[in-house]
Amino acid sequence: MSKQESLFVWTDLSTFDVERAKNFYTGIFQWGFDVDASGYQNAFFGESAAAGLYEMPEPFQKIGMPSFWMSYLAVENLEKVKAKAKKLGGKIELEDQNALGKVLLIRDPAGAGFTCYEGHAPALPHNRIRPSHWCGSELMVSDIGLVKEFYEELFHWVITPAGSERYAIRTESGETLGAIQVASKEVKGSKEFWAAYFSTDDLDQTFAMVRRHGGKVEGPYPHEKGRQALAYDDQGAAFFLLESRDNSETISHEQGSFFRKWRSVLGLAFIYLAVFSDQHWVWGLLFLLWVLPDLKSGITHFMEPLDRRSHPWLYWITILSWLLLSAWMLLE
């Protein structure tokens, strides 16, 4: 079995209105997008891949399938997985060829869907915590007995208790893959599903952004890595937000929230210094400190987020404006 075998390596959104979905997630996560020849939208945060997005396939539209986030597992032999899944009580819903390679959508005996793919497409590292990125997938289910044997037999996963109604998923070699959460309808909704998790360094601020852009949020709820919340985009697709204690910029939610926003604190200090000292060079330094992180991240702001990939002209004109203002103030 290869190193990537049976690991979650990607997630994407199947949605009705692609442009509407792009606007929503750009507002929430400040994503930019690149589209390939097939129409598949690759989402980026700065220069790094974050997730994918595409128009829902016509068969799903015809049956009234709601928008959904899908989790992908890499496998070496798709036909072997297909035969085994059917034997274990799984349901095959879709076979296709797309940008990832050969793909197979499977529903487990409880009804939760996931996609296996056989190919060589670039993959995101699972369980890596980076703000505005997919950071892993977890199964939300009402009864562990419905799915435990299915996944253990299909992928040779080792599923063991890890707290109240929570089960850890590991590979045979001991690598942590994810978790299964036995949850009530109040927490997970009425369906069983593999939940895509996205990391944020400020859950409360992301709450506000989701609601501002027409989505819904339920929670927060405790999670072993921090706080989590169930969110829905403005087309009804469910995803989880995770404010992780593992985030390198997080000191603690209770005591560190002020100091982990040190850039904002420093910026405010420079503004007060510039106003009360009437020194123009301070404004120049402030503009310079403003623009340098934007060059690194590929996203700047002027009234709204401007991504280097999606709006290169506006991005570079704004960056150049800040640099010219900085030079003018410093030289004066």
LINNOR-V888475 format. One record per run of one state. SS is the DSSP state (A for helix, B for strand, O for the rest). FROM is the first residue (numbers start at 1). TO is the last residue. Records with the same first field share a line. If there is no record, write none. Layout:
BEGIN
SS->FROM-TO / FROM-TO
END
This chain:
BEGIN
O->1-6 / 16-17 / 30-31 / 36-40 / 46-47 / 56-57 / 63-67 / 75-77 / 88-90 / 99-100 / 108-112 / 119-133 / 142-143 / 147-147 / 156-157 / 162-165 / 171-175 / 183-184 / 189-192 / 201-202 / 213-215 / 224-225 / 233-237 / 245-258 / 278-279 / 298-298 / 302-304 / 308-311 / 332-332
B->7-15 / 32-35 / 41-45 / 48-55 / 68-74 / 91-98 / 101-107 / 113-118 / 134-141 / 158-161 / 166-170 / 176-182 / 193-200 / 216-223 / 226-232 / 238-244 / 299-301 / 305-307
A->18-29 / 58-62 / 78-87 / 144-146 / 148-155 / 185-188 / 203-212 / 259-277 / 280-297 / 312-331
END
